[in-house]
Amino acid sequence: MDTFTIVVIGTGVLFFLLTCWAIIDIAYRDFGTMKKKAIWGFIALIPFIGPIIYFSMGIKRGDKTGHTVSKESK
């Protein structure tokens, strides 16, 4: 394999992982309505540019939901 092929494959894998991370993050965040959550999900699925748009603007709009284990529930 030449260097160009390795760079293209590496870039594809990087953006695939960023997309997966964005989708998982969207699933755990509360955007107020399901419609807003779905819109951010569709934006994150846009090849290459979607995760960049989500991590630059969308991540600030959603609140993390309480999926942590508190000391009272143990």
Summary of the structure (lengths in Angstrom):
residues: 74
radius of gyration: 15.9
end to end distance: 52.8
largest distance: 56.2
contacts: 171
relative contact order: 0.15
helix: 69%
strand: 5%
